Amino acid sequence: MIHRKTRWAVAPWQPADEDKAKELASQLTLPPLVARLLVQRGHAEVDTAEKFLRGGQEHFYHPYKLLGMKEAVERIKLAAERNEKIRIYGDYDADGVSSTSLLVHLFRYLNYNFDYYIPHRSLEGYGLNRKAIALAAEEGVRLIVTVDTGISAYEEVEYAKELGMDVIVTDHHEPPEQIPAASAVVNPKQKNCPYPFKGLAGVGVAFKLAHALLDRPPLEWADIVSLGTIADLMPLTDENRIIVRYGLESLRSDARIGFRALAEAGGIELSSITSTGVAFGMAPRINAAGRLDHAKRAVELLTTENYDNAILVAAGLDSLNKERQRIVESIVKEAELQWAAKCEKASAAGIEAPPVIVLAGVGWNVGVIGIVASKILERNYKPVIILGIDEQTGMCKGSARSIEGYDLHAALTACDELLDHYGGHQAAAGMSLHRDQLETFEKRLGELATMWLSEDDWIPKTTVDLLCTVNEATIDTISDLALLEPFGMGNPSPRLLFQGAELSDRRTIGKESNHLKLTLGSGRRILDVIGFGMGMLSESLQPGRKVDVVGELSINEWNGQRKPQLQLHDLHFDPESGAVFPEREHFGLIYQQLRQLGQAPLQGLAERLAKQSELTLGTVRLMLDVFEELQFIELQNDRMIAAASPQKRELTSSERYLAAKREFEKSHLQALGMNS
């Protein structure tokens, strides 16, 4: 038997939804599967579906709906009239680089007196800082315009005002209680801002500023806006979807010099680039500048008019990205060893491993720790904080990634007195604190996880859009799924469940036979399935049986042939084509694990046992109930304690076991169409 690796959360589907999908399919001439996906994603009406599929610049919101936009535009225009020097102050990630580059293009076009500044990640850290502000004053700057930063810089803005400079803040991060008393603050998330879309990236807010200054959407820079929006994992819905669609079209047909050079250096095919190509091909190379060197190199690439210079910069960024990959791999290995040691220590003490992973190392490059955190999260599915320690000062700079249900921004706010600085979102955040606070910090974060998360929250979830059949997975339908692009946060590539599909063939492929190739269906209607890194499952699969698979549809082009293909995410296979009731050996396996633990918190215990044993969560919970009834274990103060010398008793002496067995046999007979 092969069990699911994740919880499959299938989106609800009602009979009325089917009627709406049929109407959409008829009115918009769409395949039924595409129409059902539109309904499932909230576009059930013909006009909203039409806007989603084909919406253009006419659907942009007026920029002056943003609170503070009027004041920002007036102050910038006043600076232009007075020929005051303006400094664009950005951030060092891809969103900050894109935001800075966009305003460089805009201010050049408007012939303003300006320059730009991005702080050095490791030397200065995130956001406005006093040294940079003092330098601006010395160099004659009269107006600072921040992009993708500044919403938490109350004291720094006050300092700038003391030095005779005005500040306009444009940002998209979560506002604190006290926002800066700047000449203008433009952030769709600030209190009382009526702007209808809150999901703009920092570069999206800069785009709206450009829109207001030009009195038209600046679509000539949509490619740059797309880069920052995709790289910062903003939802590709509403305005972002429109911007990114324009941006991808620009990249494919008439890419600017910097993007052409970047594509050449990275082996990226611009003519067919998608949001995924931007996310995994372009964004890492742009980010590499700020991670290992200085982000101004990336700004130079996106703003240069000289192709030779662009090629040199792009080659340098590609080299930095390769170095970044090597550094990440090294830190990940160290972090995994550190985490394993923590788990072993907890096990030896008879307690659970910490629910939040907090790992810190001297000399860990703070420019890449966010990537490290993401990789550790993927392997362990727990909230992760990775920190680099400055050995001389003891200060730690950290980056965090979270799981569903654990709000990092809220957690860091609850730890405010332990931190020097913090900011971010629900799923990703950054912070700084002294190493002396790490133990308390880890404990506090763990307590919050125990309070906030349920048992199911600790199991990775795969969201399934719809049920699908092999007959529906045609080349035409898959081609039409491209109408739903661009895919990304808020609009993921559709995940489909093929339930009870006939497995007609299975084999391994690849040099080391480490990939799985399945064929579903029979006759003329078949679907190839590719499971990367899943080759070890092949021997457990029996052709002719039924399987449940979840994955993403695509078209495989090979030797001039085009065939439907499913990229496999998860798989469930029962060789008996039905449920199995736990046998004596299953109980023995779980009890052996309980005896080895001795005692453990109940929180998450069933989930870990299910994962280790490849039994279902419900089965393991039944076993725990039976063991408690038979006094093999004791449940006390939310802990499991294994009996030291339990009395030997048969499973059949458990009423809980017998009742569950009767229920199983009854439901199994009904499933087979027999009377109980």
Number of C-alpha atoms within 10 A of each C-alpha: 15 16 15 20 16 15 15 15 11 15 12 10 14 8 7 8 15 16 14 19 26 18 18 26 19 13 11 13 11 19 19 18 21 21 24 24 18 24 21 19 13 11 21 21 14 18 11 14 19 16 14 20 18 12 17 15 13 8 11 16 16 14 21 17 15 24 21 20 23 17 16 24 18 14 18 19 15 12 17 18 10 10 14 18 18 25 21 21 28 32 29 30 27 30 30 28 31 35 33 33 28 27 25 21 17 21 19 13 10 12 11 19 16 19 17 18 18 26 21 19 20 16 7 14 15 22 23 25 18 14 11 18 21 14 11 21 17 10 10 14 21 20 25 27 24 30 32 29 21 30 28 23 20 16 15 20 28 17 16 24 18 10 15 13 20 20 27 28 28 31 30 26 22 17 19 14 9 10 18 22 16 20 20 22 25 26 27 27 20 22 11 9 15 14 17 11 14 16 22 26 30 31 32 30 25 27 26 26 25 22 19 19 22 13 12 13 22 18 16 13 22 24 26 31 30 30 25 27 30 26 24 20 15 19 21 26 20 20 21 23 25 24 26 27 22 20 22 25 18 20 22 15 11 14 18 20 20 24 22 20 24 27 21 15 19 18 10 18 14 22 14 12 16 19 23 15 14 21 20 12 18 21 20 22 27 31 27 29 28 28 24 21 16 18 26 22 19 27 26 17 26 27 20 17 13 11 15 12 15 24 21 14 24 28 17 18 27 21 16 22 21 14 13 23 14 11 18 22 14 13 19 19 13 16 22 15 12 15 19 13 12 17 16 14 14 14 17 11 12 15 17 20 18 19 22 22 23 25 20 20 17 14 12 22 21 22 25 22 26 23 19 26 27 21 17 23 19 15 9 14 20 23 29 27 30 31 31 24 23 18 12 7 9 14 19 26 28 24 26 28 27 22 22 16 15 22 21 25 20 15 16 22 15 13 16 13 12 18 17 13 15 20 22 19 16 18 16 21 20 23 20 20 21 16 19 12 14 18 10 12 19 18 15 17 24 20 13 17 21 15 10 12 16 13 13 12 18 20 19 17 15 18 18 18 22 19 15 16 16 18 11 14 20 19 17 12 18 20 13 15 20 14 13 17 19 22 20 18 15 15 15 15 18 18 22 22 23 19 16 16 21 19 22 18 18 20 15 22 16 12 7 8 15 17 19 21 22 21 20 25 19 15 6 7 12 20 24 21 21 21 21 16 14 18 20 12 18 18 10 12 20 16 16 15 17 23 22 17 22 26 23 16 25 19 17 14 11 8 5 6 8 11 15 21 24 24 18 22 19 20 20 16 21 18 17 10 12 12 12 15 13 16 9 10 9 16 17 11 12 20 18 12 14 21 15 12 17 17 21 21 16 17 18 18 18 20 20 15 19 18 17 11 13 15 20 17 16 11 17 24 16 17 20 22 16 22 22 19 16 20 16 21 23 17 17 10 8 10 15 21 20 23 17 10 7 11 10 9 11 9 16 11 12 16 13 18 19 14 10 14 15 11 11 15 14 14 16 17 12 12 12 9 9 10 9 9
